[in-house]
């Protein structure tokens, strides 16, 4: 009886939060036919926390957040999300910025931007998906914690950079049930 009571208590007890819940995670980007899912690597880390999501402005010059902020430690490697060519590597308003034109994404090609980054590449360099393009710089970030601002542009239009990522990289695949140990299987 005690074993049954302990099992029921364990099964009905709230699960401790070891990771972000679905309500803490940014909503999955709406599919945008203009954005192919060419992403093959996160800019930083394996699945960095999104500190601030994409908030498109209502007008061209309106308020908004034209990218996503990913948690990153100073000095962490910054990687190309997809294959492309470096279109800019330098400083803008005192911040290190790297921009890549993504291969096979149309004319004009989609462009990703990363800041604040100390560039390890130069304009014209070809990069593969996952290749290091620089390291996270200390300072120059608009985040309250260390972060990399990752942007995506189509011409002069900003898009949600998370829309580049396939579901398997976003870890938003189908739910999987795990076996419950110690529970007998029903007889057939």
C-alpha positions as CSV (number, residue, x, y, z in Angstrom):
1,X,0.0,0.0,0.0
2,X,2.8,2.4,0.9
3,X,4.5,1.6,-2.5
4,X,1.2,2.4,-4.3
5,X,0.8,5.7,-2.4
6,X,4.4,6.7,-3.1
7,X,4.1,5.9,-6.8
8,X,0.8,7.9,-7.1
9,X,2.4,10.8,-5.3
10,X,5.5,10.8,-7.6
11,X,3.3,10.6,-10.7
12,X,1.0,13.4,-9.6
13,X,3.6,15.7,-8.2
14,X,4.5,18.7,-10.3
15,X,7.5,18.2,-12.5
16,X,10.4,20.5,-11.5
17,X,11.3,23.1,-14.1
18,X,14.7,22.2,-15.5
19,X,14.1,23.9,-18.8
20,X,12.0,26.6,-20.2
21,X,8.3,25.8,-20.6
22,X,6.3,26.2,-23.8
23,X,5.0,29.5,-22.5
24,X,8.6,30.8,-21.8
25,X,9.8,29.8,-25.3
26,X,9.3,32.3,-28.2
27,X,6.5,31.3,-30.5
28,X,7.6,29.4,-33.5
29,X,7.9,31.7,-36.5
30,X,5.0,31.7,-38.9
31,X,6.1,30.0,-42.1
32,X,7.3,32.6,-44.5
33,X,7.6,31.4,-48.1
34,X,10.3,34.0,-48.7
35,X,12.6,32.4,-46.1
36,X,13.9,29.0,-47.0
37,X,14.9,26.8,-44.0
38,X,18.6,26.8,-44.9
39,X,19.9,27.1,-41.3
40,X,22.2,24.3,-40.3
41,X,23.8,25.7,-37.1
42,X,23.0,28.1,-34.3
43,X,25.1,31.3,-34.4
44,X,26.2,30.6,-30.8
45,X,26.0,27.4,-28.7
46,X,23.8,24.4,-29.4
47,X,20.4,25.9,-28.5
48,X,21.0,29.2,-26.9
49,X,18.3,30.9,-24.9
50,X,16.5,33.6,-26.8
51,X,16.7,36.7,-24.6
52,X,14.5,38.8,-26.8
53,X,12.5,37.7,-29.9
54,X,11.8,39.3,-33.2
55,X,9.3,42.2,-33.0
56,X,8.6,43.6,-36.5
57,X,8.1,47.3,-36.7
58,X,4.7,48.5,-37.8
59,X,6.3,50.9,-40.3
60,X,9.7,51.0,-42.0
61,X,11.1,53.4,-39.3
62,X,8.9,52.3,-36.5
63,X,9.8,50.8,-33.1
64,X,10.5,47.1,-33.0
65,X,13.3,44.6,-32.6
66,X,14.8,43.7,-36.0
67,X,16.3,40.4,-35.0
68,X,16.7,38.0,-32.0
69,X,19.1,38.3,-29.1
70,X,20.8,35.0,-28.2
71,X,22.5,34.5,-24.8
72,X,26.2,34.1,-25.4
73,X,29.4,34.4,-23.3
74,X,32.1,36.9,-24.1
75,X,34.7,35.3,-26.4
76,X,32.3,32.5,-27.5
77,X,32.6,31.5,-31.2
78,X,30.0,32.9,-33.5
79,X,29.1,30.6,-36.4
80,X,27.5,31.1,-39.8
81,X,24.0,29.8,-39.7
82,X,24.1,28.7,-43.4
83,X,26.6,28.7,-46.2
84,X,27.3,32.1,-47.8
85,X,29.7,34.9,-48.5
86,X,30.8,37.7,-46.2
87,X,29.3,40.9,-47.4
88,X,30.6,43.0,-44.4
89,X,33.0,42.5,-41.5
90,X,33.9,45.7,-39.6
91,X,32.6,48.2,-37.1
92,X,29.3,50.1,-37.2
93,X,28.6,52.7,-34.5
94,X,31.5,51.2,-32.4
95,X,30.2,47.6,-32.6
96,X,31.8,44.7,-34.5
97,X,29.4,43.4,-37.1
98,X,29.6,40.5,-39.6
99,X,27.1,40.2,-42.4
100,X,26.7,37.1,-44.7
101,X,24.8,36.8,-48.0
102,X,23.3,33.3,-47.9
103,X,23.9,31.0,-50.8
104,X,21.0,29.9,-52.9
105,X,18.4,32.3,-51.3
106,X,17.4,34.4,-54.3
107,X,18.3,37.7,-55.9
108,X,19.0,39.6,-53.8
109,X,20.2,36.9,-51.4
110,X,19.0,36.8,-47.8
111,X,21.5,38.5,-45.5
112,X,22.2,37.5,-41.9
113,X,23.9,39.9,-39.4
114,X,25.7,39.2,-36.1
115,X,26.8,41.7,-33.5
116,X,28.8,42.5,-31.4
117,X,31.4,40.2,-33.0
118,X,35.1,40.4,-33.4
119,X,35.4,39.3,-37.0
120,X,37.6,36.3,-38.0
121,X,36.6,36.7,-41.6
122,X,36.9,39.5,-44.2
123,X,34.6,40.8,-47.0
124,X,34.4,38.3,-49.9
125,X,35.3,35.2,-47.8
126,X,33.1,32.1,-48.5
127,X,31.9,30.4,-45.4
128,X,30.3,27.0,-44.7
129,X,27.4,26.5,-42.4
130,X,28.7,26.2,-38.9
131,X,32.0,27.9,-39.7
132,X,33.3,30.3,-37.1
133,X,33.0,33.9,-38.4
134,X,34.2,35.6,-35.2
135,X,33.9,35.7,-31.4
136,X,31.4,37.5,-29.1
137,X,32.8,41.0,-28.2
138,X,32.6,42.4,-24.7
139,X,30.5,45.5,-24.6
140,X,28.6,47.1,-27.5
141,X,25.5,44.9,-26.9
142,X,22.1,46.4,-26.3
143,X,21.2,43.4,-24.1
144,X,21.2,43.5,-20.3
145,X,23.2,40.2,-20.3
146,X,25.8,39.2,-22.8
147,X,24.2,38.3,-26.1
148,X,24.6,38.2,-29.8
149,X,22.0,40.1,-31.9
150,X,21.2,38.0,-35.0
151,X,19.3,39.7,-37.8
152,X,17.9,38.6,-41.2
153,X,17.2,40.8,-44.2
154,X,15.7,40.4,-47.6
155,X,16.8,43.5,-49.4
156,X,15.8,46.2,-47.0
157,X,13.1,44.2,-45.2
158,X,13.8,42.6,-41.9
159,X,12.6,39.1,-41.3
160,X,12.6,36.7,-38.3
161,X,16.0,34.9,-38.3
162,X,14.5,32.0,-36.5
163,X,12.5,31.2,-39.7
164,X,15.8,30.1,-41.3
165,X,16.0,27.2,-38.8
166,X,14.4,23.8,-39.6
167,X,12.2,22.3,-36.8
168,X,14.9,19.8,-35.8
169,X,17.3,22.7,-34.9
170,X,14.5,24.5,-33.0
171,X,13.8,21.4,-31.0
172,X,10.1,21.8,-31.7
173,X,9.5,18.3,-33.1
174,X,6.7,16.0,-32.0
175,X,6.4,15.0,-28.4
176,X,7.7,11.6,-27.5
177,X,6.4,9.4,-24.7
178,X,8.9,7.8,-22.5
179,X,8.4,4.3,-20.9
180,X,7.1,4.2,-17.3
181,X,9.3,1.8,-15.5
182,X,7.8,-0.8,-13.1
183,X,4.3,-0.7,-14.7
184,X,3.2,-4.0,-16.1
185,X,2.2,-4.1,-19.7
186,X,-1.4,-4.9,-20.4
187,X,-2.0,-8.5,-21.4
188,X,-3.3,-9.2,-24.9
